[in-house]
C-alpha cells in the first residue's frame, strides 16, 4: 500500500466529513466535547481576522512597518477548566 493511499487526508471529503461527524456526536454524548464561550469565539475570530489580513498584506507587498499599525492584544489568560 502506497503511503499516499493511507489515512484520513487521503479519503474523499464526504467520507472525512462522515467520520468527523460521528466523532463530534460521540464527544457530545459522552460530555467531553468542547463548547465555545462567547469570549473564546470572539478571540478566535479576532485572531483569524488578524492572520487573514496579515497574509493579504504580505501578498500585496506590505512592509514590516505595517505591522506596527495593529494594536497590541491583551494577554491571554490560561483556561481555568483545564
N, C-alpha and C positions, 0 to 999 in steps of 0.2 A: 504494500500500500504506500503510495507516494505521500510525502509529508504534507503537501498542499491539499490532499483529499481528506485530512483528518480535522476534527474539531469543530467548534461552534461557528467560527468565522467562515468555514468553507460551505456551510449549509445555505440554502436559499433563504431569502428574507422571511417568507411566510413560515417556514419551519422554525427559524430562530425566534420569531415572534410568538409562535405557539408554545414553545418550550419556556420562554421567559415569562409568559403569562401564567403558566402553571406554577412557576416558582414564586411569583408575586402573590398569587392566590393562596398558596400554601403558607407563605410567611404571614399573611393577614389572618388566616385561620388559626395559626399557631400563636399569634400575638407578638411576633418578633419583627414585624415589618416596620420600617422607618416611616413616620408620619411627619411631614414638614410643618413646623410652626410658621406663622406669618413672618416672623423675623428671619428665620432661616431661608425662606423662599425669597424674601426681599434681598438678603445678602447675596444669594446665589444669582439672582437676576442682575444685580449691580455688577458683580464680578464678571458675569458673561458679557454684559454690555461694554465694560472696560476692555476686556480681551478682544472683543469684536472690533471695537473702534481702533485699538492699537494695531491689529492686523491690517485693517483698511488703510490706516495712516502709513504703515510700513510699505504696503503695496503701491501707494501713491507717491512714495519717495519722501516720506516725512523725515524730519531730522530729530536727533536726540533731544534738542531743546523743547520740542513739542511735548515731551513727557512732563516737563515742569508745569504745564498748564493744568494738569489734573490735581484735584485736591487730595490731600493725604487722607487715607481711610482710617477709621477708628480701629484700635487694636482689637483683635478677635479674642474673645474670652473662651476658654475651654468649656465644652459641654458638661454640665453637671450630671447628666444622666449616664455617662459612660463609666 
